[in-house]
């Protein structure tokens, strides 16, 4: 295997997945990587790629800890003892930083305590992120762990976008504001868009659509976000795999008063039994597409609701930006579902948005243009690389500590 000295091991835990990568932060060389999917479901699987070989296992992964342990074993099976590999850092994606964290941060007992405290704001994510942190510290006690927060990119949102219209004293006391999420991805992808187009980020107005099991949209003007769909928690915004996205707040009161559901039951309903899963029983777009093609009405309705919400945000952010230069799709669904992309932008030629059907159907891991030559707005597919972004930020934190 290639020299691992100076590499960063990255853990990126999603609500039902765990991506990991051993990467050289300087040049982006990936030495090994893997992904565990459908964690907590009967159809869990994990794929590990190393030394030019890929292995996929279907197994029971009850939780994120089981996924971390299996990943560790894969490395050992391929001759890599992570404890003696000369790693610079272990970088961790942490979804919610609350008011406490808006920069990459060296993990200490205090940081762990704060991430745990903030977990009420991201119940599907921060606990999973903590599993990775604690497992890494147990596995690699002499390698610094660095937390990179999803909310950091949106820390400087304009007050008008970040503020909820509730009693201001209550909001201040309980740290209630729009924090935004998937920030590492939105920051990385928006920067790649500028590179791809050969444009100065300061001159670009763009919408980035991060569409995975979790989904979010951002409006970015001149390299700075001016709005984003997720809010105080990752529950607000677009329709997602198991999360509802935007709802009437009165729905929560109604379910408590009329259906006698407790706060915890409503939490579970909106975070784990809503979204696509709640609408049609499935949250994997591959399965939903198959069901739609077979005439399943519930799957078709779920897809239509998903697209309707997506188009609503596209329209709102176009007006908020005033001028739109680019729309970019990223993450699992955004990068791989031509159907989502085409239906999300169908009939928008009058707004200067025209997708080329042939380009849209091409499957490629590279950044690519899918808009027609005469489209006034560039439409792109840009694979996200949160792991590389996390690795570079983690290495920078460790380097700054060494320089002191």
ROZAMAR-222178 format. One line per 2 residues: number of its first residue (from 0); their letters; for each residue y, x negated, z of C-alpha. Coordinates in Angstrom, 1 decimal, padded with zeros to 4 digits. Layout:
N
NUM> A> Y/X/Z ~ ...
//
This chain:
404
0> XX> 000.0/000.0/000.0 ~ 003.6/-001.1/-000.6
2> XX> 005.5/-002.8/002.2 ~ 006.6/-000.3/004.8
4> XX> 009.1/-002.5/006.6 ~ 012.4/-000.8/007.0
6> XX> 010.9/002.6/005.9 ~ 011.8/005.9/007.6
8> XX> 009.3/008.5/008.4 ~ 010.8/012.0/008.0
10> XX> 009.6/015.2/009.4 ~ 011.1/018.4/007.9
12> XX> 009.8/021.5/009.6 ~ 010.5/024.9/008.1
14> XX> 009.6/028.2/009.6 ~ 006.1/028.1/008.1
16> XX> 005.8/024.7/006.7 ~ 006.0/021.0/007.5
18> XX> 007.1/018.4/004.9 ~ 006.8/014.8/005.8
20> XX> 007.6/011.6/003.9 ~ 007.5/007.9/004.3
22> XX> 010.5/006.6/002.3 ~ 012.5/003.5/001.7
24> XX> 016.1/004.8/002.3 ~ 017.8/002.1/000.2
26> XX> 016.2/002.9/-003.1 ~ 014.5/006.2/-002.4
28> XX> 011.0/004.9/-003.0 ~ 008.5/007.3/-001.6
30> XX> 005.5/005.5/000.0 ~ 003.6/008.6/001.1
32> XX> 004.3/012.2/001.5 ~ 002.8/015.5/002.3
34> XX> 003.3/019.2/003.0 ~ 001.6/021.7/005.2
36> XX> 002.0/025.3/004.0 ~ 001.5/028.7/005.5
38> XX> 001.3/027.3/009.0 ~ 000.1/030.0/011.4
40> XX> -001.6/032.0/008.6 ~ -005.2/032.2/007.6
42> XX> -004.6/030.4/004.3 ~ -003.1/027.2/005.7
44> XX> -003.3/024.1/003.6 ~ -002.1/020.5/003.7
46> XX> -001.6/018.1/000.8 ~ -001.2/014.4/001.4
48> XX> -000.2/011.9/-001.4 ~ -000.6/008.1/-000.8
50> XX> -001.7/005.1/-002.8 ~ -001.6/007.1/-006.0
52> XX> -004.0/009.7/-004.8 ~ -003.5/013.3/-003.7
54> XX> -005.8/015.2/-001.3 ~ -005.5/018.9/-000.5
56> XX> -007.3/020.5/002.4 ~ -007.5/024.2/003.3
58> XX> -007.9/024.4/007.0 ~ -006.7/026.3/010.1
60> XX> -003.2/025.1/011.2 ~ -002.3/027.2/014.1
62> XX> 001.0/025.6/014.7 ~ 003.3/022.7/013.7
64> XX> 001.7/020.4/016.2 ~ -001.6/020.7/014.4
66> XX> 000.1/019.9/011.1 ~ 001.7/016.7/012.6
68> XX> -001.6/015.6/014.0 ~ -003.4/016.1/010.7
70> XX> -000.6/014.2/008.9 ~ -001.0/011.3/011.3
72> XX> -004.8/011.2/010.5 ~ -004.1/011.2/006.8
74> XX> -002.0/008.0/007.2 ~ -004.7/006.4/009.3
76> XX> -007.4/007.3/006.7 ~ -005.3/005.6/004.0
78> XX> -004.9/002.3/006.0 ~ -001.4/002.9/007.4
80> XX> -001.0/002.4/011.2 ~ 002.4/004.0/011.7
82> XX> 002.8/002.3/015.0 ~ 002.7/-001.2/013.4
84> XX> 004.3/-000.3/010.0 ~ 007.7/-001.8/010.8
86> XX> 009.5/001.6/010.6 ~ 013.3/001.7/011.0
88> XX> 013.4/005.2/012.4 ~ 011.8/008.6/012.5
90> XX> 014.2/011.2/011.0 ~ 013.9/014.8/012.0
92> XX> 015.5/017.9/010.4 ~ 016.8/020.1/013.2
94> XX> 018.0/023.5/012.1 ~ 020.6/024.4/014.7
96> XX> 023.0/022.0/016.3 ~ 025.2/024.7/017.9
98> XX> 028.6/023.5/019.1 ~ 027.0/020.3/020.5
100> XX> 025.9/018.5/017.3 ~ 027.5/018.1/013.9
102> XX> 026.5/014.5/013.1 ~ 023.2/012.7/012.9
104> XX> 022.3/011.9/016.5 ~ 019.9/009.5/018.2
106> XX> 017.4/011.5/020.1 ~ 017.6/011.1/023.9
108> XX> 016.2/013.3/026.7 ~ 019.6/015.1/026.8
110> XX> 019.5/015.8/023.1 ~ 016.0/017.2/023.4
112> XX> 017.2/019.4/026.2 ~ 020.1/020.7/024.2
114> XX> 018.0/021.4/021.1 ~ 015.6/023.4/023.3
116> XX> 018.6/025.3/024.8 ~ 019.9/026.1/021.3
118> XX> 016.5/027.3/020.2 ~ 017.4/030.9/021.0
120> XX> 019.7/030.7/018.0 ~ 016.9/029.5/015.7
122> XX> 013.7/030.8/017.2 ~ 011.6/030.2/014.0
124> XX> 012.8/026.6/013.5 ~ 014.2/024.6/016.5
126> XX> 010.9/024.9/018.4 ~ 009.0/023.6/015.4
128> XX> 011.6/020.8/015.0 ~ 011.0/019.9/018.6
130> XX> 007.3/019.6/018.1 ~ 007.9/017.0/015.5
132> XX> 010.3/015.1/017.7 ~ 008.0/015.0/020.7
134> XX> 004.9/014.2/018.6 ~ 006.8/011.3/017.0
136> XX> 008.0/009.9/020.3 ~ 004.4/010.1/021.6
138> XX> 003.0/008.5/018.5 ~ 005.8/005.9/018.0
140> XX> 007.6/005.4/021.3 ~ 009.3/002.1/020.2
142> XX> 010.7/003.6/017.0 ~ 014.1/005.4/017.3
144> XX> 014.1/009.1/016.5 ~ 017.2/010.6/014.9
146> XX> 018.0/014.3/014.6 ~ 019.8/015.4/011.5
148> XX> 021.2/018.9/011.9 ~ 021.2/021.6/009.2
150> XX> 024.4/023.1/010.5 ~ 026.4/019.8/010.2
152> XX> 027.6/020.3/006.6 ~ 029.2/023.6/007.5
154> XX> 030.9/022.5/010.7 ~ 034.2/022.5/008.9
156> XX> 034.1/026.0/007.4 ~ 037.5/027.6/007.2
158> XX> 038.2/029.8/010.2 ~ 038.3/032.9/008.1
160> XX> 034.7/032.3/006.9 ~ 033.4/031.0/010.3
162> XX> 034.8/033.7/012.5 ~ 033.1/037.0/013.4
164> XX> 035.4/040.0/014.1 ~ 034.4/040.5/017.7
166> XX> 036.2/040.1/021.0 ~ 037.5/036.5/020.8
168> XX> 036.9/035.7/024.5 ~ 033.3/036.8/024.2
170> XX> 032.9/034.7/021.0 ~ 034.3/031.6/022.7
172> XX> 032.3/032.0/025.8 ~ 029.0/032.4/024.0
174> XX> 029.7/030.0/021.0 ~ 029.5/032.8/018.5
176> XX> 030.5/031.8/015.0 ~ 029.0/031.3/011.6
178> XX> 027.3/027.9/011.7 ~ 025.5/028.0/008.3
180> XX> 022.1/026.3/007.6 ~ 020.2/024.3/005.0
182> XX> 023.3/022.1/005.1 ~ 021.4/018.9/004.4
184> XX> 020.1/020.5/001.2 ~ 023.4/022.0/000.1
186> XX> 025.2/018.7/000.7 ~ 022.6/016.7/-001.2
188> XX> 022.3/019.1/-004.1 ~ 026.0/019.6/-004.6
190> XX> 026.4/015.9/-004.7 ~ 023.6/015.6/-007.3
192> XX> 025.3/018.3/-009.4 ~ 028.4/016.2/-009.7
194> XX> 026.4/013.1/-010.7 ~ 024.4/015.1/-013.3
196> XX> 027.5/016.5/-014.8 ~ 029.4/013.3/-014.6
198> XX> 032.2/015.0/-012.7 ~ 034.2/014.1/-009.7
200> XX> 033.0/016.4/-006.8 ~ 036.7/017.0/-006.0
202> XX> 037.1/018.8/-009.3 ~ 034.0/021.0/-009.1
204> XX> 033.7/024.6/-007.8 ~ 030.1/025.4/-007.4
206> XX> 027.6/027.8/-006.0 ~ 024.3/026.4/-004.6
208> XX> 021.3/028.7/-004.1 ~ 018.7/027.2/-001.8
210> XX> 015.8/029.6/-002.3 ~ 012.7/029.0/-000.4
212> XX> 010.8/031.0/002.4 ~ 014.2/030.6/004.0
214> XX> 017.1/031.2/001.6 ~ 020.8/030.6/001.6
216> XX> 023.8/030.4/-000.7 ~ 026.9/028.3/-000.4
218> XX> 030.3/028.3/-002.1 ~ 031.6/024.7/-002.4
220> XX> 035.1/023.9/-003.6 ~ 036.0/020.2/-004.2
222> XX> 033.0/019.0/-002.3 ~ 033.7/021.1/000.8
224> XX> 031.9/024.3/001.7 ~ 034.2/027.3/002.0
226> XX> 031.5/029.9/002.7 ~ 027.8/030.2/003.3
228> XX> 025.4/033.1/003.6 ~ 023.6/032.3/006.9
230> XX> 025.6/032.8/010.1 ~ 025.2/032.2/013.8
232> XX> 021.5/032.1/013.2 ~ 019.3/031.6/010.1
234> XX> 018.7/035.4/010.0 ~ 021.9/036.5/008.2
236> XX> 022.4/036.5/004.5 ~ 019.9/036.7/001.6
238> XX> 016.6/038.4/001.7 ~ 014.0/035.8/002.8
240> XX> 010.2/035.4/003.1 ~ 009.9/037.1/006.5
242> XX> 013.6/037.5/007.5 ~ 015.7/040.5/006.8
244> XX> 019.0/038.8/005.9 ~ 022.1/041.1/006.1
246> XX> 021.6/044.4/007.9 ~ 023.8/047.0/009.6
248> XX> 024.1/045.8/013.2 ~ 023.7/049.4/014.2
250> XX> 020.1/049.2/013.1 ~ 019.3/047.1/016.2
252> XX> 020.9/049.6/018.5 ~ 019.1/052.5/016.7
254> XX> 015.7/050.8/017.1 ~ 016.3/050.2/020.7
256> XX> 017.5/053.7/021.5 ~ 015.4/055.8/019.2
258> XX> 012.2/053.7/018.7 ~ 012.3/052.2/022.2
260> XX> 011.8/048.7/020.8 ~ 012.7/045.9/023.2
262> XX> 015.1/043.0/022.2 ~ 012.1/040.7/021.7
264> XX> 010.2/043.3/019.6 ~ 013.3/043.7/017.4
266> XX> 013.6/039.9/017.2 ~ 010.0/039.7/015.9
268> XX> 010.6/042.5/013.5 ~ 013.6/041.0/011.9
270> XX> 012.5/037.4/011.9 ~ 008.7/037.7/011.1
272> XX> 008.0/041.2/009.8 ~ 011.0/041.7/007.5
274> XX> 012.2/040.3/004.2 ~ 009.6/040.2/001.4
276> XX> 006.8/040.3/003.9 ~ 008.1/043.5/005.4
278> XX> 008.7/045.1/002.0 ~ 005.4/044.4/000.3
280> XX> 003.1/042.6/002.8 ~ 003.5/039.2/001.0
282> XX> 006.1/036.4/001.3 ~ 004.7/034.0/-001.3
284> XX> 006.5/034.5/-004.6 ~ 003.4/033.4/-006.5
286> XX> 001.5/036.2/-005.0 ~ 004.4/038.7/-005.4
288> XX> 004.7/037.9/-009.1 ~ 001.0/038.5/-009.6
290> XX> 001.2/041.8/-007.8 ~ 004.2/042.9/-009.9
292> XX> 002.4/042.0/-013.1 ~ -000.5/044.2/-011.9
294> XX> 001.8/047.2/-011.4 ~ 002.2/047.0/-007.7
296> XX> 005.3/049.2/-006.9 ~ 006.0/047.7/-003.4
298> XX> 006.1/044.2/-004.9 ~ 008.4/045.3/-007.6
300> XX> 010.8/046.9/-005.1 ~ 010.7/043.8/-002.9
302> XX> 011.6/041.6/-005.9 ~ 014.4/044.0/-006.9
304> XX> 015.9/044.1/-003.4 ~ 015.8/040.2/-003.3
306> XX> 017.6/039.9/-006.6 ~ 020.1/042.6/-005.7
308> XX> 021.2/040.7/-002.6 ~ 021.3/037.4/-004.5
310> XX> 023.6/038.9/-007.2 ~ 025.9/040.3/-004.5
312> XX> 026.5/036.9/-003.0 ~ 026.9/035.4/-006.5
314> XX> 029.7/037.8/-007.2 ~ 031.4/037.4/-003.8
316> XX> 031.4/033.6/-004.0 ~ 032.6/033.6/-007.6
318> XX> 035.7/035.5/-006.5 ~ 036.1/033.4/-003.3
320> XX> 036.1/030.2/-005.4 ~ 038.5/031.6/-008.0
322> XX> 037.0/029.4/-010.7 ~ 033.3/028.7/-011.1
324> XX> 032.0/025.6/-012.8 ~ 028.3/025.5/-011.9
326> XX> 025.5/027.6/-010.4 ~ 022.5/025.6/-009.1
328> XX> 019.1/026.7/-008.1 ~ 017.1/024.6/-005.7
330> XX> 014.1/024.6/-003.2 ~ 010.7/026.1/-003.8
332> XX> 011.5/029.4/-005.3 ~ 014.8/028.3/-006.9
334> XX> 013.1/025.3/-008.6 ~ 009.9/027.0/-009.7
336> XX> 010.5/030.7/-010.4 ~ 012.0/031.1/-013.9
338> XX> 011.8/034.9/-013.3 ~ 014.0/034.8/-010.3
340> XX> 016.6/032.6/-012.1 ~ 016.6/034.8/-015.2
342> XX> 016.9/038.1/-013.4 ~ 019.5/036.9/-011.0
344> XX> 021.8/035.9/-013.9 ~ 020.9/038.6/-016.4
346> XX> 023.8/040.5/-018.0 ~ 026.5/038.1/-016.8
348> XX> 027.5/036.8/-020.2 ~ 030.9/038.6/-019.8
350> XX> 031.5/036.2/-016.8 ~ 030.7/033.1/-018.9
352> XX> 027.2/032.8/-017.5 ~ 024.5/032.5/-020.1
354> XX> 020.9/031.2/-019.5 ~ 018.9/029.7/-022.3
356> XX> 015.4/031.4/-022.1 ~ 013.6/028.4/-023.4
358> XX> 015.2/025.9/-021.1 ~ 014.7/028.2/-018.2
360> XX> 010.9/028.3/-018.7 ~ 010.6/024.5/-018.7
362> XX> 008.9/023.1/-015.6 ~ 010.1/019.7/-014.6
364> XX> 010.7/017.8/-011.4 ~ 013.9/016.3/-012.7
366> XX> 017.4/017.8/-012.5 ~ 018.0/019.9/-015.6
368> XX> 020.4/022.3/-017.4 ~ 019.1/025.8/-018.1
370> XX> 022.3/027.3/-019.4 ~ 023.0/027.9/-023.0
372> XX> 025.2/025.5/-025.0 ~ 027.9/028.1/-025.1
374> XX> 027.8/029.0/-021.4 ~ 031.2/028.5/-019.8
376> XX> 029.5/028.0/-016.4 ~ 026.8/025.3/-016.1
378> XX> 023.5/026.7/-014.7 ~ 021.3/024.0/-013.3
380> XX> 018.0/023.4/-011.5 ~ 018.3/020.5/-009.2
382> XX> 015.4/019.6/-006.9 ~ 016.5/019.2/-003.4
384> XX> 015.6/016.0/-001.5 ~ 016.3/016.7/002.1
386> XX> 013.9/014.0/003.2 ~ 015.8/011.2/001.4
388> XX> 019.1/012.5/002.8 ~ 017.6/012.6/006.3
390> XX> 016.1/009.1/005.9 ~ 019.5/007.6/004.8
392> XX> 021.4/009.3/007.6 ~ 018.8/008.2/010.1
394> XX> 018.8/004.6/008.9 ~ 022.6/004.6/009.1
396> XX> 022.6/005.8/012.7 ~ 020.1/003.0/013.7
398> XX> 022.2/000.4/011.8 ~ 025.4/001.5/013.6
400> XX> 023.6/001.0/016.9 ~ 022.4/-002.4/015.9
402> XX> 025.9/-003.4/014.9 ~ 027.4/-002.7/018.3
//
